[in-house]
Structure formats: C-alpha cells, structure tokens
Amino acid sequence: MEKIYLVIPLFFLANPVMAEDWSLSGKVSSLGYSLELGHSISRSNHLNGRVATYLFSYSDTVTESGIDYDASVNLRSAGLLLDWHPGGSDFRFTVGGYYNGNEGDLEARSVSGTYDINGTLYNVSDVGSLRGDLAYGSSAPYLGIGWGNIASAQRGWGMAWDLGVLYQGEPDVGLNVTCSPSLSSGQCAALNSDVEAESQALRTDIEQNKWYPVLSLGVLYRF
C-alpha cells in the first residue's frame, strides 16, 4: 500500500500524455471534513486520480457490554483514488486505498456507583480507573461509486458525491484497569482477569465496523 502512495503522485507529475484538467473539492463525509485534489490521467480512457485528506474529532457517550464510556474519537485518514467514468460521463466507479489513522479513547464512568465487569459487580471506589483505546490497521482498501468528472468540458463549480465502503479490518481494542489500594493482590488479579474478558467482548462488539460505509457530499472546482 505504501508503494501505491508513492507511485500515483509521481505518475501525476511524470505522465507526458495525460490531460491538463485539475480540480479541488471540499466535502463533508462519514470520514470527516475532506479536501481533495484531482487530476485527469487520460481523457481517452476517462480516468481521473484523486488525493484526499479527512479530519474530524468528536466526543460521545457510548455503552458497550453494559459499561458506559466517555469516548473521544479522532478521524484521521488520507486516500489515493482512481476514478473511471464510463463514456466520459459524470458518473464514476472508484477504487483506491487509504491510510487509516482513525482511533478512539474510552474512559468508563458509572452513575450507580458500580461497574458490571464480565458479570461481576465492582464498586467504583475499588477501580482506580478503567480506560481503553481503539485503533485499526494503517492501510484500508476502498471501493465505491460517485459523481463528478474532473475532465468535464464545463469549467468552474460543480457538485460531487461518493458512496462506497472502506475495509478497516478487525480493530485493535484494549482495556486497562488500575486497582484501588483497598483491593488485595488476589482481588486485583481477579479484576484484571475480568477486564481482559471484557476487552474481548468489546472487541467482538466493535468488529462489525470492519466494513466502514463512506458517504460524502460537497462541491468541486474544475480549472
């Protein structure tokens, strides 16, 4: 995947027969706010290339395996995309690859004063902290469809959208607990064992997100 990231930008610069059409796009998407630079690779073959970056951060409260967490999510990704426009139309089929830097942090919180960890109730005072982190593999393939042709005869402003799926794979999920000094070594060991089982249950719950839907809508400027 890293080789692809190097080859496509070099192709943009080195290909002597490609068209001279460029575009700049701004979009709102399920991956965050996006800025894209596009270039027409071949008008005769109706091929365009795009380089895209995505950024967004947000906080939320989520419940996983019966535990409430304050979650902080950072969406950070970059994609190299190849568009094929059948017949030179605005409609396109897209394949590509992404650098996936999406990650999240979790911190457990309790309203009742207890945590149900792997079926065992623990007082909040016995658990110094219960935190987790979530990350995916750094590379992710993409497949989708969309609208907006860089090589269109119409210059200036236009609309663009994409609909596709990003394969993130299985997440890397970890929960870490700090035992309160009030717990004995045996109680602390039992707590750590329950947290490990809870971590596995959390991983199973989140695995459904290994196929991540990508929907984006915005404007492009052709020049």
N, C-alpha and C positions, 0 to 999 in steps of 0.2 A: 504493500500500500504506500509506503514511504517513497518508493521509486516512481509511482504514479504521480505523487505530489510534485516531484521534481520534473518529470518529463512533460507534463501538459503545459506549465508556464513556459518552458523552453520551446515547446512546439509553437506556441503563440508567437514567440519572437523570431523563430528561425524559419518558419514555413514561408517560402517566397511566393507561393501561388494562392495563398488564402485571400479572402476578400478583406476590405478595409472597414467593415462595419463594427462599431463598438456600441456597448450600452452600459448604463449604470442604473441599478434598480435598488429601491428601498421597499422592504416588505415587513409585515407583521406575520409571524408564523408560530406554530407549536414548538419550534426550537428557539424562539426568542425573536428579538428585532434583528433584521437581516439587511446587510449591504452586499450587493453583488456587482461584479464586473464581468461583462460578457464580451465575446469576440466571435465573429463569424469565421469559421475554419474553412468552409467550402460552400459557395453558393450552389454549385452544380450538384453537390451531394446533399445539400440542405442540412449541413452540420454546423452547429454552434457549440462553443465551450463557455463555461461559466466558472468563476471562482467566487465563493460565498463565505461570509462570516456571520455567526449568530451569537448574540449575547442577551442574557436576561437573568435576573435574580429575583427570588420571591421567598416569603416565609408563610407557613401554613401550619395548621394543627391536624395531624393525621392519627388514625387509630390502626395499629397493626397487632394482630394476635392478642387483642384485649388490652393493650397498653397504649395510652395516649402519649404522643410525642410532639414537641415543638420542632418543626422541620424547617431547615434552611436549604434551599435548592439553588444551585448555580448552574445555569445552562451556558456552556462554552463549547462551540464547535466550529469547524471550517470544512467546506466541501469543494470538491472538484467534480464538475458535472458536464456530461456530454449530451447534447440535445439533437434529436433527429426530427425534422419537420417533413412529413410526407407531402410530396408535391409542392414544397415551399410554403405550406400554409402556416398560420399562427399556432395551430395545434402541434404539440410535440410529445415524443417519448423520450424519457430521460433515464440514463444510467450514470452511476458515479460512486464515489467513495468519500467518506467523511473522517476527519479527525474528531473523535468524540471525547470531549473533556467534561461532559455532564457529570455532576456529583452532588451529593447531599449530606447534610449533617443532621443527626437526630438527638434530642435530649428528652428523656422521659419526664413526665410530670403526672402528679396524682391529685385528684380532688378529694377522694375518700380517705387519704392518708395511708393507703396500702398499694402495693403492686402485686398483680397476679402474674407471676413469672413461672411459666411452664407448669401451671396448675397449683403452684404453691404461693400462699399469701405472705408477703413480706411487708413489715412496717417501713414507711418511708425513712424513719429515723435509723433503720438498720442498713439502709442502702445509701452510701455516701453520694453516689452519682451513678446514673445509668445512661450512657451515651452510645451513639452508633454512627457509622459512616457508610455511605453507599457510593459505588463507582462502577463504571463499565470499562470494557476493553477500549483501547485508544483508537481502533480503526473499526469502521462500520460501513458496509456496502449499502447502496441506495438504488431503488427502482421506483419510477413514477411516471406520471403524465403531467402536462401543463399547457399553458397558453402564453404566447408572446415570442415573436420571431425577431431576433436581432437584425437579420438581413432583410426585413420588410422594406418595401420601397417608400413607405411612409416614415419620414424622419420625425424627430421630436418625441412628444409624450405619448405613452400608451399604457394599457393595463397588462398585468402579468399575474398568473397564479400557478401554483403547483399542488399536486395531490399525489402522495406516494407513501412509501414505508421504508424505515431505516432499521436494519438488523443490528441491534446492540449486543446481542448475546446474553448470556447469563450474568447477573450482577455479582459484584464482589461486595458482600454485606458483612459487617462486623459489629457486634455489641460489646462494650466494655463496661465493667462494673467496678466500683470502689466500695469495699466493705467498710462499714462503720466499726470503730474500735470496740463497740459494745458486743460484737459478734466474736465467738470463739473461732479458732482455726478450722474446726470441723464444720461449723455453721457457714463460715466464709467459703470453704471448699464446696459445700452443697449449693450455695448461692451461685458460685461461678459455674457449676455444672448446669444449673437451671438456666442461667443466662446463655450458655453455649447452645442448649436445646432451643431456647427462644430465638437465638440468632439464626438457627437453621430453619425454624418455622417462618421467620421474617423473610429469609431468602426465598423460600418456596412461594410466599405470597407475592413477592415482587417479580418473580421470574416471568410472569405474564407480560411484563413490559419489555421483554427482549425484542419484540417487534413493535417499533415505535411509529405511530402514524405521524406523517408530516403534511401539514396543510399550511399554505402561505398565500397571502394576497397583498398586492402592492402596485406600485407604478414603476415604469421604466422610461428612461430617456435614451433614444437612439441618436447617435451622432457619428 
